[in-house]
C-alpha cells in the first residue's frame, strides 16, 4: 500500500542504471488497466522485461543498503542517546515511539491492507477490491500481514521471532532480557496491559492465518472480518499500554529497552534486508542473462526471502526509512500497472529516479516511486501466485 510520511530528509540517487535501446515511441495506442494487469512475458518483450527487473532490483538493493548505513552510522546512536538531533527527549520517549510504530502498523493491517479491499468487496466493486490487495500477484498477502504482526511481536519482545508468536512462551524470557514485555511484567500497573498486548498479537496473527488462501479470492469472508476485528483489538491494547508507559517505566528500564531494540531487532533486521536484497539482485541478473522457467522460479524465491525482513521492519518505520523516503521507494502500493506497462514500452529507466527534497504531494516523485520497489518486481516475476514462464 502506498504509505505517505512527513519526510524531513534528502534523497539523492546516483544510480548506474542498466541501459538498453529505447523502443519505438510512435505507437500512441493507450494501454488499459485490464491489459496492463494481464500483461504477459513474451519473446518480444523479454529483453525490456529483464532490464526493467534488474533496474528495480538494483534500486531495492541500494535503498536497503542506504537504510542500514543510516541506522548503523548515525541514527542508532542518536536513538539510543535520545540526543537533540534525534527528535526524542528521553529513553521513555523512544520506548513510546516503538509502541506508536506498532500501533501504526497494526492499524494499517486491519483498516487498510485488509479493510480497504473488504470495503470495496462489500460495495460490489470487485475489481477495485482485487487491485487493492497488497501482494496479490504472488499470493503472498497473508504472509505479508502476518510478518507485519511479527514486526510488532519483535519490537515489544526485543528479539526476532520466526513464525507463529503463540508458540513462543514469552513468560519464559528471563528478566535479564530488556524488552517492553519483560519490563512491563515487573510492574503491577503494566502487567495486565502487557499480557493483553501479547494475547492480541497472537490472536491477530492467528486470525490472519485463518483467512483462506489466497486472500484475493476470499476478501469478503468471515475470516477476513475476524482478522480486522483482531487487529482492532491489538491496536486498542497497544494504545492502553502506551498510555501507561510514561508514568510507570523508569528511565533506566527504558534505556535498556531501547538499547536491546536497536541491537537485537532493528539493526539485524536491516542487515538481513541488505543481504537478501543483494541475493535478489543476483537472482534477477541471472534471469536477465539466461531467461528460463528455472530462473524465474529462483528469482521468485529470492523475492519472497527479501520481502520477509522488509515486512518485519514495518513496526519501526521511523528514523531514516521515513526521513529518506525509503518506504514509498521500496513498497509503493497500489500497483501502477499502466505506468509499468508504459515504462516497459519506452524503456526510459531514469523515470524511476528522483532527486531533491522529498514532498509527499509532489506528483513527479510519486510517479517515480510507483514504477519501482517490491511490488513492481513482484509484477514482473509472478502471475497468479506462480513464477512467470518463458514462452
Protein Blocks (a to p, Z undefined) as FASTA:
>chain_A
ZZddddfbdcdddddddddddddfkbmcdcdfklmmmpccdfklmmmmmmmmmmmmmmmm
mmmmmmmmmmmmmmmmmmmnopaknopabfklmmmmmmmmmmmmmmmmmmmmmmmmmmmm
mnopaklmmmmpghklnopmmmmmmmmmmmmmmmmnopacedjfklpcfklpcfkbccfk
lmmmmpmklmmmmmmmmmmmmmmmmmmmmpccdfklmmmgmklmmmmmmmmmmmmmmmmm
mmmmmmmccfklmmmmmmmmmmmmmmmmmmmmmmmmmmmmmmmmmmmmmgcfklmmmmmm
mmmmmmmmmmmmmmmcghjllmnopmmmmmgccddfklmmmmmmnopaklmpcedjddfk
lmklmmmmmmgcjklmmmmmggghiacddZZ
